[in-house]
Amino acid sequence: MAHNIIVQFTESEFKEILKTSISEGIKESGLKANNEISNKILSISEAASFLNLAIQTLYSFTSNRTIPFFKKGKKLYFRKSELEAWLTDGKKSSIKEILKDNSSKIKGGKHGKA
């Protein structure tokens, strides 16, 4: 049997509770949606579209084992999160990043002098 509880709030308290509840709900649903999207399994045509590559190029990458994939029967499948990691694995640093990294090394120096 359900129990009814009556509570009094001021208008500002009620708005704050409502705003917090909605914000938390949106965050939770967003995290679930992002997780489901990144763990999504793609067919070869979906993966080719996602990577903007020809299907034949993907077949070549799988035969050379240069891209993460799995095979079920005669079909190839790809996990979207693994493809994203594969893409960013070959990231080259920008000039700005290189200069920032080098300047932090120079500042410290061997004996902590600039």
Phi and psi in degrees as GROMACS dihedral restraints (atoms count N, CA, C in turn):
[ dihedral_restraints ]
;  ai    aj    ak    al  type     phi  dphi    fc
    3     4     5     6     1   -78.2    20    10
    4     5     6     7     1   143.2    20    10
    6     7     8     9     1  -107.4    20    10
    7     8     9    10     1   133.3    20    10
    9    10    11    12     1   -92.5    20    10
   10    11    12    13     1   133.8    20    10
   12    13    14    15     1  -122.2    20    10
   13    14    15    16     1   129.9    20    10
   15    16    17    18     1  -110.1    20    10
   16    17    18    19     1   126.6    20    10
   18    19    20    21     1  -131.4    20    10
   19    20    21    22     1   142.1    20    10
   21    22    23    24     1  -104.5    20    10
   22    23    24    25     1   133.0    20    10
   24    25    26    27     1  -127.8    20    10
   25    26    27    28     1   152.2    20    10
   27    28    29    30     1   -75.7    20    10
   28    29    30    31     1   165.7    20    10
   30    31    32    33     1   -60.3    20    10
   31    32    33    34     1   -42.2    20    10
   33    34    35    36     1   -68.4    20    10
   34    35    36    37     1   -37.1    20    10
   36    37    38    39     1   -64.3    20    10
   37    38    39    40     1   -43.2    20    10
   39    40    41    42     1   -62.3    20    10
   40    41    42    43     1   -44.5    20    10
   42    43    44    45     1   -61.3    20    10
   43    44    45    46     1   -41.4    20    10
   45    46    47    48     1   -65.5    20    10
   46    47    48    49     1   -43.3    20    10
   48    49    50    51     1   -62.5    20    10
   49    50    51    52     1   -44.6    20    10
   51    52    53    54     1   -63.7    20    10
   52    53    54    55     1   -44.7    20    10
   54    55    56    57     1   -62.0    20    10
   55    56    57    58     1   -44.1    20    10
   57    58    59    60     1   -64.0    20    10
   58    59    60    61     1   -44.3    20    10
   60    61    62    63     1   -62.1    20    10
   61    62    63    64     1   -44.6    20    10
   63    64    65    66     1   -65.2    20    10
   64    65    66    67     1   -43.2    20    10
   66    67    68    69     1   -60.5    20    10
   67    68    69    70     1   -45.3    20    10
   69    70    71    72     1   -64.4    20    10
   70    71    72    73     1   -39.6    20    10
   72    73    74    75     1   -63.2    20    10
   73    74    75    76     1   -41.3    20    10
   75    76    77    78     1   -65.5    20    10
   76    77    78    79     1   -42.8    20    10
   78    79    80    81     1   -61.4    20    10
   79    80    81    82     1   -46.4    20    10
   81    82    83    84     1   -62.1    20    10
   82    83    84    85     1   -45.0    20    10
   84    85    86    87     1   -69.0    20    10
   85    86    87    88     1   -33.9    20    10
   87    88    89    90     1   -65.9    20    10
   88    89    90    91     1   -41.6    20    10
   90    91    92    93     1   -64.7    20    10
   91    92    93    94     1   -41.6    20    10
   93    94    95    96     1   -64.3    20    10
   94    95    96    97     1   -43.1    20    10
   96    97    98    99     1   -65.1    20    10
   97    98    99   100     1   -43.6    20    10
   99   100   101   102     1   -63.5    20    10
  100   101   102   103     1   -40.5    20    10
  102   103   104   105     1   -65.9    20    10
  103   104   105   106     1   -41.3    20    10
  105   106   107   108     1   -66.2    20    10
  106   107   108   109     1   -38.4    20    10
  108   109   110   111     1   -67.4    20    10
  109   110   111   112     1   -44.3    20    10
  111   112   113   114     1   -71.7    20    10
  112   113   114   115     1   -26.6    20    10
  114   115   116   117     1   -91.5    20    10
  115   116   117   118     1     5.4    20    10
  117   118   119   120     1   -62.9    20    10
  118   119   120   121     1   142.1    20    10
  120   121   122   123     1   -96.9    20    10
  121   122   123   124     1   129.6    20    10
  123   124   125   126     1  -110.7    20    10
  124   125   126   127     1   144.1    20    10
  126   127   128   129     1   -77.1    20    10
  127   128   129   130     1   175.2    20    10
  129   130   131   132     1   -64.0    20    10
  130   131   132   133     1   -38.4    20    10
  132   133   134   135     1   -70.0    20    10
  133   134   135   136     1   -38.1    20    10
  135   136   137   138     1   -66.5    20    10
  136   137   138   139     1   -40.5    20    10
  138   139   140   141     1   -65.9    20    10
  139   140   141   142     1   -40.9    20    10
  141   142   143   144     1   -62.6    20    10
  142   143   144   145     1   -41.5    20    10
  144   145   146   147     1   -65.6    20    10
  145   146   147   148     1   -45.0    20    10
  147   148   149   150     1   -60.7    20    10
  148   149   150   151     1   -41.7    20    10
  150   151   152   153     1   -87.0    20    10
  151   152   153   154     1    -7.5    20    10
  153   154   155   156     1    59.0    20    10
  154   155   156   157     1    46.4    20    10
  156   157   158   159     1  -124.6    20    10
  157   158   159   160     1   158.5    20    10
  159   160   161   162     1   -73.3    20    10
  160   161   162   163     1   148.6    20    10
  162   163   164   165     1   -58.8    20    10
  163   164   165   166     1   -39.4    20    10
  165   166   167   168     1   -62.2    20    10
  166   167   168   169     1   -35.8    20    10
  168   169   170   171     1   -64.4    20    10
  169   170   171   172     1   -40.5    20    10
  171   172   173   174     1   -63.7    20    10
  172   173   174   175     1   -42.1    20    10
  174   175   176   177     1   -59.0    20    10
  175   176   177   178     1   -40.3    20    10
  177   178   179   180     1   -63.4    20    10
  178   179   180   181     1   -44.3    20    10
  180   181   182   183     1   -62.6    20    10
  181   182   183   184     1   -37.6    20    10
  183   184   185   186     1   -72.0    20    10
  184   185   186   187     1   -36.7    20    10
  186   187   188   189     1   -69.6    20    10
  187   188   189   190     1   -29.7    20    10
  189   190   191   192     1   -86.4    20    10
  190   191   192   193     1    -5.6    20    10
  192   193   194   195     1    57.2    20    10
  193   194   195   196     1    41.6    20    10
  195   196   197   198     1   -98.0    20    10
  196   197   198   199     1    -5.3    20    10
  198   199   200   201     1  -133.2    20    10
  199   200   201   202     1   141.8    20    10
  201   202   203   204     1   -72.5    20    10
  202   203   204   205     1   133.2    20    10
  204   205   206   207     1  -157.2    20    10
  205   206   207   208     1   169.4    20    10
  207   208   209   210     1  -140.6    20    10
  208   209   210   211     1   158.0    20    10
  210   211   212   213     1  -124.5    20    10
  211   212   213   214     1   133.8    20    10
  213   214   215   216     1  -126.8    20    10
  214   215   216   217     1   109.3    20    10
  216   217   218   219     1    68.1    20    10
  217   218   219   220     1  -125.6    20    10
  219   220   221   222     1  -100.2    20    10
  220   221   222   223     1     3.5    20    10
  222   223   224   225     1   -98.3    20    10
  223   224   225   226     1   142.9    20    10
  225   226   227   228     1  -102.4    20    10
  226   227   228   229     1   140.4    20    10
  228   229   230   231     1  -134.1    20    10
  229   230   231   232     1   156.1    20    10
  231   232   233   234     1  -136.3    20    10
  232   233   234   235     1   140.7    20    10
  234   235   236   237     1   -92.5    20    10
  235   236   237   238     1   127.5    20    10
  237   238   239   240     1   -57.4    20    10
  238   239   240   241     1   -41.9    20    10
  240   241   242   243     1   -62.5    20    10
  241   242   243   244     1   -36.7    20    10
  243   244   245   246     1   -70.5    20    10
  244   245   246   247     1   -36.0    20    10
  246   247   248   249     1   -66.5    20    10
  247   248   249   250     1   -39.9    20    10
  249   250   251   252     1   -62.6    20    10
  250   251   252   253     1   -43.2    20    10
  252   253   254   255     1   -64.3    20    10
  253   254   255   256     1   -40.5    20    10
  255   256   257   258     1   -62.2    20    10
  256   257   258   259     1   -40.9    20    10
  258   259   260   261     1   -63.2    20    10
  259   260   261   262     1   -45.2    20    10
  261   262   263   264     1   -80.7    20    10
  262   263   264   265     1   -12.4    20    10
  264   265   266   267     1   -62.2    20    10
  265   266   267   268     1   -33.2    20    10
  267   268   269   270     1   -94.5    20    10
  268   269   270   271     1    20.3    20    10
  270   271   272   273     1   -63.4    20    10
  271   272   273   274     1   134.5    20    10
  273   274   275   276     1  -101.9    20    10
  274   275   276   277     1   140.2    20    10
  276   277   278   279     1   -71.0    20    10
  277   278   279   280     1   142.9    20    10
  279   280   281   282     1   -77.8    20    10
  280   281   282   283     1   165.4    20    10
  282   283   284   285     1   -58.7    20    10
  283   284   285   286     1   -40.7    20    10
  285   286   287   288     1   -60.6    20    10
  286   287   288   289     1   -44.0    20    10
  288   289   290   291     1   -65.8    20    10
  289   290   291   292     1   -39.9    20    10
  291   292   293   294     1   -64.4    20    10
  292   293   294   295     1   -46.1    20    10
  294   295   296   297     1   -63.2    20    10
  295   296   297   298     1   -41.1    20    10
  297   298   299   300     1   -63.4    20    10
  298   299   300   301     1   -43.1    20    10
  300   301   302   303     1   -65.0    20    10
  301   302   303   304     1   -44.0    20    10
  303   304   305   306     1   -67.5    20    10
  304   305   306   307     1   -38.0    20    10
  306   307   308   309     1   -66.8    20    10
  307   308   309   310     1   -33.7    20    10
  309   310   311   312     1   -70.6    20    10
  310   311   312   313     1   -31.0    20    10
  312   313   314   315     1   -72.4    20    10
  313   314   315   316     1   -39.3    20    10
  315   316   317   318     1   -68.6    20    10
  316   317   318   319     1   -40.9    20    10
  318   319   320   321     1   -59.1    20    10
  319   320   321   322     1   -41.1    20    10
  321   322   323   324     1   -70.6    20    10
  322   323   324   325     1   -42.9    20    10
  324   325   326   327     1    58.6    20    10
  325   326   327   328     1   178.6    20    10
  327   328   329   330     1   -71.7    20    10
  328   329   330   331     1   -37.9    20    10
  330   331   332   333     1  -112.7    20    10
  331   332   333   334     1    19.7    20    10
  333   334   335   336     1    75.9    20    10
  334   335   336   337     1    17.3    20    10
  336   337   338   339     1  -105.7    20    10
  337   338   339   340     1   149.6    20    10
